Structure formats: C-alpha cells, structure tokens
Amino acid sequence: MSKVIDFFRLIRFTNIIFIALTQLLFQYCIISPMLNHVGIVTTLNTFDFFLLTFSTTLVAAAGYIINDYFDEKIDAINKPDKVFIEKSIRRRVAMGLHFAFNGLATLIGVYLALKTHNYKMALINPIVSVLLWFYSTTFKRQYLTGNIVVSFLCALTVIVPILYEKQLFHSSDELLPTAHTIIILMDCYVLFAFLTTMIREIVKDMEDVQGDTKYDCRTLPVVSGLRVAKRFTMIITLVTLVLILFILAYVTVYYGGSIPLIYISLLIIIPMLYFIYRLYTADLQIDYHQLSTIIKLIIFTGILSMSLIWFGFINL
C-alpha cells in the first residue's frame, strides 16, 4: 500500500488533478456551451475529450517521474521526505513508467489527430515529452529557462482544447462574436496560467536554493540572490494582479451580477495580496514552502472561476 501512495506522490497526483480540471472546465464551461449556443457541436465528443485530457495527464505524470529520476541527489538535500525513486520505486521501474506513459499519450494523440483530420495535433504530446525530458536534464539548471518552459507548458494545457476547434479560426460572420469571446477568455486564462506558474516555480527555486547551489543549478535565486529573486517575483505577482482585475472587469461587464465580483475578490485578489505580503516578509525555507502552497491555492481558485463564466453564459 505504501508503494501505491508513493507512486501517486511521485506523479504529483494533486497537480495532475489540477491539469485535468483545467481542461475539463475550459471545455465544458466555456468552449462547449458557447459553441452550442450558436448551433455548433464541438469537434471532440465526450469520450474523445476524456482521451485528450487523459493523454495530457499521462505526459505530465511522465514529466514528474523523469524530473525526480534526474533530481534524486538534489531532492535528498532539499526535500528528503519526498524522495521516492530507489527508496520505494526502483529507477528501472520509474524509467519504464516514463516511457510507457509517454508512449500511450502519443498513441492517443495520433488517434485523435486522425479522427479529427487535424494531423498536426499528433505532434503535441511527443514535443511536450521531449521538452519535459530536457527540462529535467538541462533547462531547469539554467537561468530562468526551466521556469519559462514549465510556465509555457502549463499555459498550453488551456490552449490545446481550442486547437481542435478549427472553426474558431475560420469563423463565419455569425460565429465571429462567439469565437472572439472564446479566444479572449483563452488569452486571459493562458496569461494567468503562465504567470502564476512562473511565480510558483521561482518560489520553489527559492525554497530549494541549498541543494541547487550544491549541484551548480543556475537558477534565479542561486545566480542573482534571494533578494533579486523576491523582487522579480513581486513584479510578476503585481502584473498577475492587474490581469486578475482585468478579468474581473470583463466578467462583470459582460456577465453582470455580484457573484463573480465576490468570488474573484475573496478567493483570488485578497489571497494574492496576502501572498505579496508574505513574499515581502519571507526569509526561511519554510516561508517559501508556505508561499508555494498559497500560490497553488490561488491557481486552483483561478481554475474554478471558469465555472462562473458558465453560469453567467447560461443565464443570458
């Protein structure tokens, strides 16, 4: 039983749920209801979209496995209680799971690409798999490169469902307003995903600075120091806060009502302000760990805010 638990911790099961929830909410709270409202059926049916989300989580799980595979020594310093490879899962088994997950995800991607005649989509899972491999071996040890790569891949989670809806990019006059709204909302959530992930990745680098320094990782806190890293993170956080205020204004204007205002204010804006305060006063490793948890909760409530758009749309 303990090995099963360690496996789920190895693949960051909570993060996997976040990824799946992001795609499901974006598809069924934004894309699907808005297209159905103008009489258009989504390209992927329920089963095919489940396969898409499943393949996305497989690639993510494989990425977490290979990351821990190459970070065993660093993790032994930074977070010894979270080292699972060799302790409960053999390195050979971990590598086998990595290739099996990526292989299955690639096959699913090929199936969906052939079924929808959108052949370029077959390349996404292999490309992401390669990026995650090089992230684990190289990028994460380079100045800001790893942070940017992971942030981009998290943003890609939002983009992928829209790439299957080719009609949004060749819209008729009747569909154009709907397509425009969907793409604007996608842009907002893509920026939110990219920026909040960047914040969390840098905070994690600040938390892991001891082990990263010993093994010559050229992360932002190691190269520029914690003070510069905190200032840089503060700037990104303030930019993200402005984006959140923009989303609040957009939802309020187009969907009205007090629920979006209350939800975003209480569960996103106020926690973001609290995060800024805690970041300013952070000094110890435990402080950065708590900051990582706070921003993770903000990401979660940001994901759930997609449901507000669904309720607002249905009530039109």
Secondary structure by P-SEA (a helix, b strand, c coil): caaaaaaaaaaaaaaaaaaaaaaaaaaacccaaaaaaacccccccaaaaaaaaaaaaaaaaaaaaaaaaaaaaaaaccccccccccccccaaaaaaaaaaaaaaaaaaaaaaaaaaccccccaaaaaaaaaaaaaacccccccaaaaaaaaaaaaaaaacccccccccccccccaaaaaaaaaaaaaaaaaaaaaaaaaaaaaaaaaaaaaaaaaccccccccccaaaaaaaaaaaaaaaaaaaaaaaaaaaaacccaaaaaaaacccaaaaaaaaaaaaacccaaaaaaaaaaaaaaaaaaaaaaaaaaaaaaac
